[in-house]
Amino acid sequence: MNNAFTIFTGTANPALATMIAGVLGVPIGSCLVERYPDGNVAVRLLESVRRKEVFLMQSTSPPASDHLVELLALADACRRAGATRITSIVPYFGHGRADKRNGRREPIMARVVADLLEVVGVCHVITVDLHTQQIEGFFHAPVDSLTAVPTLCQALRDRVPADLVVVSPDVGRVSMATRYAQFLGAPVVVLHKRRISGAETMVTHVVGEVSDRACLIVDDMISTGGTMAESITALLTAGARPEIMVAATHGLFVHDARKKLSHPAVREVLVTDTVRVPEMDWPQLRVITIAPLIAGAVERLMADGSLGDLY
């Protein structure tokens, strides 16, 4: 199987790609990803991919446009070099929030990204915890959206108190919060929020009992930390014990996210390595790898097996 496929990586998260390759027992494919002086992307494959299956590992994390163009260039290079099949592993699917027009004159960028990937020859997409599942419908190609919830729950299982409640920061995360609750044997609380801007929200209601309970707030991503900060304040105001944990699949931590989450009531912040996390000197931060999850998906695909148990 080792000679049947090749894994290439862009510059978004090479450490995760190396870990995935290590689990699979294969080397990372040799390629160059560089920038011309004017900022244009230059990509060159340094080994043959003719008649091979190719997996391209690249999160479209900040700077999202740069990383997206790298992925498109790698896919186009593989297509033109005669690869049999190109599968794009996009652990964090950037532009996923732009999945509808909200009644305004706006682009649906998630659909634009889907179209671009297919145009350059991507035949299959593997991703983790899409912002909304409807994004799968933007692709004609198969999409496997894996979930990091079991991986994070395994890391949490022995660290949470018996009186824990799992908190969904909005109605859109209720399904995810329910999965956490099932794994951890805890009830679910839902926060109703109103979005003021792209980086600012306001919690209006707490639905459920949190008085004198420890809380685990879950989400698919932490971007600026605004949603989490509002959630923490709302829970403490509602009487929650100042023993709060935060778990999210994608830790973007842009702008002053760390400052917003450095609340004395926050005991721990858990994220996966779908996105390269630079804040390694943050005592409350714990990064859990999803390399075995993605490697398992690759193994099943190469064996024509089912990915059902990875969802």
N, C-alpha and C positions, 0 to 999 in steps of 0.2 A: 504493500500500500504506500510505502514511503516515496516511491518514484512516481506514483500516480497523480500527485498533486503538488502544488507549490503555494506557499503563503508569502505574500508581499505585504509590506506595511508602509504607510505614509508617515509623516512626522507628528501626527496628533498624539499617538500613544504607543510608541515602539516598545515600551516595557511590557505592556499587556500582550502585544503580539509575540514577544519573545517567550513569555510565560505559556501562552497557548501552544506555541511550537514545541516548547519543552515537554508539556504534557503529552503531546502527540508523538514526540520522539523524532521530529524533523527539524532541519535548519530553516531559518528565515531565508526566503529568496533574496538574491542579490540584485539591488537596483539603486539608482541615484535619484534623489529628489532634491533639486536645488532651485535657487532663485536667480534670475537674471538681475542686473543692476536696476532695471526699471520695475522689478517686482513680479514679472511674469514667471510662471512655474516651468521648470525644465525637468523632465522625467526621462530616465533611460533604463531599460531592463538590461541586466548584465549576465543573464543566462537564458537559455531557450525555454519557451513555454509551448512550443508547437505540439499539438495533440495532447496537451495536459489540462487537467482541471486546475483552475487558479482561484485562490481565496485572497481577497484584498481586505486587509484589516485597517479601518480608518474611522474613528469617530468624527463627526462633523461638529466638534466642540469649538469654542472660541479660540482663535478667530474663525468663525464658521465658514465664511466664504473662501478663505485660503485653503482650509482643510477639504472643503467640498471640491474645489478645483483640482487639488492634488489627487483626490479619489477618481475624479472623472478622467484625468490625464493618465493615471495608472491603468484604468479600465480600457481606455482607448488604445494604449500601447499594447496591452495584452491581446486585445481583439485583432489588431493589425499584425501581431506576431504569431497568429495562428492558434491561440488557446482554444481548446475544445469547449470549455464552459467557464464562465466568470461568475463567481459568487462574491458578493460584497458583504463583508461583516462590518456592520455599522452599530457598535454597541450603544452609542448615543446618537440618535437621529435628530440633528439640528433642524431648525425651521418647523419642528413638529407642532409648535403652538399655533402656527398659521394654517389651520386645517379647515377654516370656514371664513366667510366674508363678513359675518356679523351685521349684515344689512347695509354695509358701506362699500365704497368704491376701493376695494382692497384686493391684492393678489392672494391666491391660495398657495403659499410658497411650498407647503408640503407636497402638493401635486406637482409643482414645477420641478422640485428635486427628484421626484419619482420619474417624471418624464425624461429628465437629463440622464439619470442613471441607465434607463433602458435604451436611450439613443446611443450611448457609447458602448453598449454590448453586455451590460449586467443582466444575467439570466435568473438570478436568485438573490434574495436579500435576507440576511440574518441580523436581527436587531434585538435589543433588550428593553422591555418596559416602554413601549411607545407612549407618547403623551396621550393619544387617543387611538383606539383600535381601528377607527374608520380610515386611518392612513393606509392600512393594508389595501383598502379598496382603490387607492389611487394608482396602484401598480397593476399591470397585466402579468408581470412575472410573479412567481410564488414569493411570499413573504413569511418568514418564521419569526414571530415576535416572542422571544423567550422571556422569562421573568426571573428576577433576582430575589423575589420574596422568600423562597425557601432557603436560599443561601444566607440572607440577612437574618432570618428567623433562627437558623442554626447557630449563628454567632450570638444571638440575643438570648437564647433559651435559658441559659443558666445565670443570666445577669439581671433578669427582671423580677420585681417583687410579686408576691402572690395576688395583691390587690390591684394589679395593673389594669388600666383601660387603654385601648388603642383608639387614637384620635385621627379622624379624617379631616384635613384642613378645609375641605369643601365637598360639595355633593359629588363632584367628578371623581374623587378618590375613594368613595365608599366601597366599591368593589375591591380595590387593593387593600383597604383597611380591614375588610371582612376576611380576606385571606390571611393577613397577619394575625387577626384575632383567632381564627381557626387553628393556626399553628401553635399559638401561644396560650390558648385556652382563656381568652379574655373577652370582655364585652367591648362594643364599639360605641364611640361618641362621635357625633358629626358637628362640625362648625359650619355655619352659613356665613358666607362672606360676600362683600361687594367690591369689585375691582374698580379702583379709582384711576389707575394708570397702569402702564406695562410693568412698573416696578413697585406699585403701592396698592395695598388692599386694606379692607376694614372688616373685621368680624362683627356680625350683627346679632347672631344667636348661637348659643351652645345647646345642642340637643343631646341630652343624656346626663347621667349623674357623674360628676367628677369630684365632688366634695371630699376632701381628705384622701384622695386617691393619687397614686403615681400615674403618670401619663407617658405614652409613647406616641409621638406625632409622626405620621408616615406620609410620604409623598413620592412621586416619581422622580422629582428633581429638586435641588436647592440651587437657585440662581442668585438673586440678590439677597436672599434670606428674609425678604419682607413678609412673605406669607407666614413663615415660621415665627418671626418675631411677633406678629399680630396674634398668632395662635397661642403663643406662650403667655402673652399678656391677658388674653381672654380667659384662658384656663385658670391662671392664678387668681384673676378677679372673681371667677366662679367658685373659688375655694379649693382648687387642686393643691395637693401637697407640692412643695417646691422640690420635686424629685422628677424631673422631666428628661426623657430621652427622645432623640430625633433620629429617624432612619429614612434614607432616601436612596434610590438606585444611582442617580447621577448627581455628583457633587461638583457643580460648576464654580460656585463661590466667587462670583464676580463682584466688582465694586467693594462695598464694605460689608459683605455677607458675614465674614468672621466676627466683626464687631457686633452685628445684630444678634448673632447666636452666642456671644460670650456673656450670657446672662447667668447670674449666680444660681438660678434654679436648674440650669441645664447641666445634667451629669455627663452625658455622652452624646456625640454626633457620629452616626454610622453611615457610611456611603460605600459604594463599590468603586472599582478602578475602571469603570467604563470610560471615565474621563481622567486624564492625568491630574492628580491633585498636588499642587505645589506647597500646600500648607502643612508640611510634615512636622513643623515645630509646634503644632497646636495640641496641647495636652488632651483636650476633650475629643479630638478627632480620631476615629478608628476607620481604617480603609480595609475592606474585605475584597479579596480577588474573586472575579467571576471567570478566570481562565479555565477552570475545570468544566464549567457549564458550557462555554463556547466550544471548547475542545470536544466535549461530548457530542455537541451538535454536528461538528465536522466529521467525527467518526461515524455517526449514524448516516449522514448524507453519503459518505464514501462507500458505505456498506448497503446503501439503498434501504436503510432502516427507518423506523418511525421516530419522530421527535416529540410525540405526544406527551411523554412523561417529563419533558423539560419545560412545558408551558406552565 
